[in-house]
Structure formats: structure tokens, C-alpha cells
Amino acid sequence: MKHKFSDDATMDEIMSRSPAAIRVVLQHGMLCVGCPIASFHTVSDAAREHDLSEEELRCDLLAVTNAGDPD
């Protein structure tokens, strides 16, 4: 499976490149949309800040950002 974002991609970059990621962020109870810190926080940072499982958040984001990929 291809990864649509690198480990150092910010939440803002991920949401900008894949708007479907916004739904995932909101489903996890995060308010990254419009947050000025989203342009600095990576997935790891955001998960830690919101006391979420980084692995679960990353998997959910990858699922929507990889949707439609042939690989």
C-alpha cells in the first residue's frame, strides 16, 4: 500500500491534500480544521496532544488518503 503522507507531514498538509481526512479528524473528536497549530503538528503530535492512539489515527487517515489507489 502506498503512503499518501510522510511521517513528518503536518495535519494541515494531510487535510489539504486529502479532504476526506477532515472527516477522520472530526470522528476522532479533534478540532484540527482551522486550528493554527495544525500547520505544525504531525500525526504523532496530534495523537499525543489529544490522547489518542497514534496507530489507530494513522491507520484511519491512511485508509481515506489511500482510497482509490490501485496498490
N, C-alpha and C positions, 0 to 999 in steps of 0.2 A: 504494500500500500504506500502510495506517495504521501509525504507530509506536506500539507499546504502552508505550514508556517514553521519557522525555526524556533529553537528553544529561547532565543533572545528577542523574538518578535513581541511587540507590545500588544496589549489588549486592544488598543485603538487601531493598530495595523491589522490585526486579525478581523475585527468587526468591519473595518473599511473594505478589506479585500473580499470578505465573505459576509454579507449582511445576514445570512441565516445564523451566524454565530451570535447575533444580538438576542435571538430567541433563547439560545442556550444560556447566555449570561443572565437573562431575566428569570429563566426557570430555576437557576441556582440561587436566586434571591440577591444577585449582585446588581449594583447600580452603576456599572462602568460606562453605560451610554451617557455621553455628555460630561463625564467626570474628568476634570483636568489631570488627574493622576493616571488615567488610562493610557496616556501617551508615554508614560514611564514604566508602568507595571507590566511585567511579563506574566505568563500564565502561573508560574511558580509564585511570584509576588502576590498576585491577586488571590490565589487559593489560600496562601498563608494569611493574608490580610482579612479574608472572610471566613477563616477557619473551616475550609473545605478540603476535601480530598483532591490533591493535585492530579493524581492519576485519573480519577473519575471525571474531573473537569476537562482535562486534556483529551481524554477519550471521547467525551461528548462533543467537544469542539472539533476534533479531527473527523468525527462521523459526519458533521454537517459541512465542513470545509472540503472533505474528500468526496462528497456526494456527486455522482455523475462522472467520476474518474473511471476510465476503463480498467485501471490496475487495482 
